[in-house]
Amino acid sequence: MQNLPLAGYKPERTEIAVRDTNIGGRDIILMAGPCAVESGPQMHQAAAAVKQAGGTVLRGGVYKPRTSPYAFQGLGREGLTHLTAAAKEHDLLTVTEVIDPASLEEVLNHVDIIQIGARNMQNFQLLKLAGQSGKPVILKRGLSATIEEWLSAAEYILAEENPNVILCERGIRTFETSTRNTFDLSAIAVIRKMSHLPVIVDPSHAAGHREYVPALSKAAVAAGADWLLVEMHPHPKEAKSDGVQSLTPTELQQLAADLVTVAASVGRTMVGTGSGLDSLRSKIDSIDSGIIELLAERMHVVKLVAREKSPDRIRDHNREQEIIQRLGRIAAELQCPADLVREIYALIFDHAIKTQLQDKAHRLDSMAYGR
């Protein structure tokens, strides 16, 4: 590091305050969300899940630099609106990636933290503009960058008199192919020795597979990472990008709970993992969203069932009783009130029959009109 300029040098570690959140101190910060913003409902579900897990920051890409020009490139301004609205509803901070001067200008007054991705680590003009913005900047390590090159890139931001730089280790390219990238755990320790800047990790891009993310996250916290940048999607199988490496909401919540012990073992604490009223309400909101999604799916299947029934067999009381008895047994095992299940499903059955009759009548009218 003999040739590294000293614009960013100071003996004490930097702590960066973003509203009420402090990055680089004793607390471990959890930031999570989907790789790409795809829709308003998706982001509201994601925000509820992040809040439930104790997360502080909602991530979501609105501009996506992709290896293939034919891959999903993000929603741009529309995506930015979805991201900020969801974060505001759940009182979360926001972060999104910028890819050029135009996208930086677009998001600057709307998000709390800007991110410069691995592909742009040495886009020096963008680094300078990010520095001039005064915003906290997450600078990801380049795919094949040395630690010295990474720190030199950070100096471009610091030299613009912006001290709010957060270094992010996200894995580097090696000969190994069993993971998307090779997670350089040693970089955390090296950065903490060579630099005063906070260092965070993105285990999702390092692993490339969701099953490896918890282990890498725990190792990173133990090694001294200040923050976790985790990809989570409400429905990973439906994700337009990086679904295979995205945790589900349940997996994110489990990871956050597991990290409490890891953080404590190195004298630190996980932020937001308590069981206060807001956290419990966020959990209820997430559960309610899941119930509505499943109910909508059930009603879709109900319409398909109607097309297989004869007109005189729309209602099947024996089938309804079988369902109630089966669900009653499940409810008893889960200590859920059986009478509540009966009341709910009585309404569901009535609405299902009404829907089936309407669908059957509509189809008969269509056939008659066609003749």
N, C-alpha and C positions, 0 to 999 in steps of 0.2 A: 504493500500500500504506500510505497514511497512517493509515487507520483499523484496520489489522490489529493485534490485541493481541500482546503480546510474550512470552507464556508459554513459547513454544517457541524463543525467540531464544538463540543463542550463536554465538560467532565461528568455532569449529572444527566440522568436519563430524562428524556422528554415525555411529558404527559400532555395529551391533547384532549381538550374539553369540547364536546359537541352537545350543546344544550346541557342536559343534566347527566350526560354520559362521559365518563373519563376513560380514555384509552391510554394504556401504558402504566397504569397504577397497579394496585393489588388485585383489583377485580378482573375476572376473565369475562370478556364480552362475547356473546353469541349473536352472530348475524346469519340469517338464513332466508331462503326464498328460491324461486325457480331460476334456472339459467336465463330464460327469456320470458318477458311479459307477453301473454297470449290473449288475455281477455280480462274484463272487469271481474266477473265471477271467480275466475281462477285466482286473481290477486287478492280478492277479499278472503277467499278460503285460505290462501297461503298466509296472509297476514294474521288471521285468527290462529292458525297453527303455530306460527312463530311466537306470538304472544303467549299462547298456552304453554309452550316449551320454555318460557322464560327469556326468549330472545329480546334484544333491544333494537335491532336494526333489520329492516326488510330490504333484501337485495332483489334485483330484477333487471334484466338487460332489455333496454328499449332500442339500442343500436347494437347489432350483433355482427362482429367481424368473423366470418366463417371461412373455413378452408376451401369449401366448394362454393362457387358463385350461385349455385342452384339451391343451396340450403336456405332455410328460413333466416331472414336478415333482421327481424325485429319489426315492431309496429311504429317506431319513431315517436312522434308527438302524441299519438293516441295511446301508446304504451306508457308514456310518461304520465299522462293523466290517470291511467288505471293504477300505476304504482303509487303515486302521491295520494290519491283518494283512499286507497286501501290502508296505507300507512297512517294517514290522519285518523281514520276511523278507529284504529287500534293503538293509537299513540305510540307509533314506532318511528325511528329515524329511517332515512332512506339512503341508498347508495345505488349508483348505476354507472356503467362504463361509458366513457367517451372515446371516440375513435378518430376525431379530426376537429379542427377549430369550429366548424359549424355545429357539430353535436355538443361541444363544450358550451358554446353560447346558448344553445337551446335549453340545456338542463341546469345551467348555473344557478338560476334564481328559484329552482324548484326542488332540488335535492340537497341533503345535508352533507354528503360525502361523494366525491367523484372518484372513479376508478380508472386507472390506465392499465390496460391488459398486457399480457406477456408479449404479444405481437408488436406492441407500440412502446416497449420499454426504452428503446433507443430512437424514438421519434422525437428528436430534440426540440423541434419547434413546438410540438404539442406539450412537451414537458415544461417549456418556458411559459406558455400560455396558462397552463394549469397552475404554475407557481404564481403568476400574476393575479390569478383569480382570488387568492387568499383562502380558498376552500381547503378543508382537509382532503388529502390525496392519498389513495391507496395505490402504491406502485408495485405491480406484480413483477416477479423475476422472469426474465426472458427464457425461452425454451432451452437455449444453449448458453446462457450468460453465466460468467463467473461471478462470484460474490463481489469482486472489485468492480466489475462492469456495472453491476446492479447498484452499488453504492455511488458510483460515478454518475449514473443516471439520476439518482436521488438528488445529487448536488445541483443539477440543473433547476430543480424546483426550489431547493433551499437558497440558491443564489439569487432568486427573485424575491428574497426576503419573505418567503412563506415557510415557516417552521413546521407546518402541520403535515408532515409526511409520514406515512405508515407503510412499512415494507411488508410485502406478502410473498411468502414461499408457496409455490403451487406445483412443485415438481419440475424436474428438468429432463431433457431427452437423453437417453442412454441406449445401450444395445438391448436392454431388457424389454420384453414384449408382453409379459403377463399382466402388467398394469399400463395404464394410459401414459403415465410419466413415472419417473423415479423420484419418490419423495425424499428430499435432502434434509433429513432431520438434523444433521450436524449444522446446517446453515443457521438454525435458530440460535444455537450456542455461539457460533462464530459472530453473528450479527450483534448479539448482546455484549460481546467482548469488544468488537471493533467500532460499534456505532451506538449513539444515544437514542436512536429512533425506535419507536415501538415496532415489534415484528409480529405479524399474524400469519396464519396458514390457511390454505384452501385445500383441504384433504380430498375434496370431491374431484377436482381436476387432476390431482396427483394420482389418485387411485383409478379413476375411470370406471369403478364398479362399486355399487352402494355397500356391498357386504364388507368392504375393506375400510370404509370411512370411519366407523367407530374406533377401530384400533389405532388408525393414524391420528385421529383427533385426541385420543387419550395420551398417546406418545408425545404429541406436540405440546399439550398442556404441561405434562411432566417435564418437558425439555425447556419450558420457559416462554411459550407463546403467549401473547397478550390477548389474543382474539381468535375466534374461529369463524371462517367464512364458508358456510356449508350450503350445498345445493339441496333444496327440498321442494318437491312438487306435490300438490294435492292428489294428483293421479299420474304417477311417473310413466305408466304405460302409454298415456295419451300425450306426453310432452313432445313438443316440436323440436326440442334440442336437449341433449344430455339426460334423457330420461333414465338411462341405464345406471347412471351414477348418482341420481337424485334419491334422497331418503323420502320415505312416506312421512306424513305428520306424526304417526305413532312412533316410528323409528327415531325421529328427531326428538320427541319428548323423552324417550328412553335414553338416548344419548346424553341429553342435558342432565337427566337424573344421575346417570353414571359418572358424569364429569364432576359432580359435586365432591365426591370422595377423592378423585384424582387431584382436583385443585387444592383441597384441604391438605393433602399429603405434601404439597410443596409450598404451604403457607399462603395460599390464595383462596379466593371465593368466586363462585359462579354468580353472576348478577341475575336477578329476576327469577330464581328458581324456587321462590317461596310459595306458600299456598294462600296468599291474600285473596281478598274478595275479587279484585280485578282479574287475577289469574284464574280463579274458579269460574268467573263469568265468561272469560275467554274460552275456557274448556267447554262450557255449556254451549256457547255459540258455535264452536267447531263441531260438536256432536249434533246439534240441531241441523247444521248444513248437511251433514252426512245423512241424517234421517230423511231430509227433503229429497236429496239426490236418489236415495234408494226407493222412496215412495214414487218418485217420477218414473223410475225404471220399472217398478211394479205395474203402474198404470199403463205403461206402454205394452207390457206383456199381456195385460188384461185385454187390450184391444185385439191382440193376435189370437188369444184364446177364444174370443167371441166368434171369430171367423171359422173356428173348428166346431162350433156348437150348432145343433139344430135349433130352429126357432122355438120349439116347445121345451127345450132343456137349458134355457139361459141360466136359471137359478138352480143350484145343486145344494140342497140343505145338508145332505150327508157329507159332501166335500167340506162345507163350511165347518161342520162340527169336528171333522177330523183335524182341520187346521187349528181350531181353538184348543182341542185337547192336546195336540202336539206342542203348540206354543205355550200352553199352560204348564206342561212338564218342564219345558226349557226355562220358563219364568221362575218356577219354583227352585230350580237348581241355581239360578242367578239371583235369587232373593228379590225378584221383581214382583210387585203385586199382580196376582192373576186376574183380579177384577178389572184392573186398569187395562190389561191386555185384551180382555173380552170387550170392554167398552170401545177401545180404539178400533178393534177389528170389526165390530158390528158396523161402525161408520164406514170403514174401508170397504166391507162387503157391499153395503148399500150403494155406495158411490160407484163401485166396480160394476154392479148390475146395471145401474143407470147408464153408465158409459157404454157397456156392451149393447144394451138395447138401442141406444142412440146410434151406435156404429152400425148395428145390424140394419136398422131402419134406413140409414143413409145409403148403405150399400144396395139395399133392395130398390130404393128410389132411383139410384143411379142406373141399375140394371134395367128397370122399367123404362126410364127415359132413353136408354141406349137402344131399346127395341123400337 
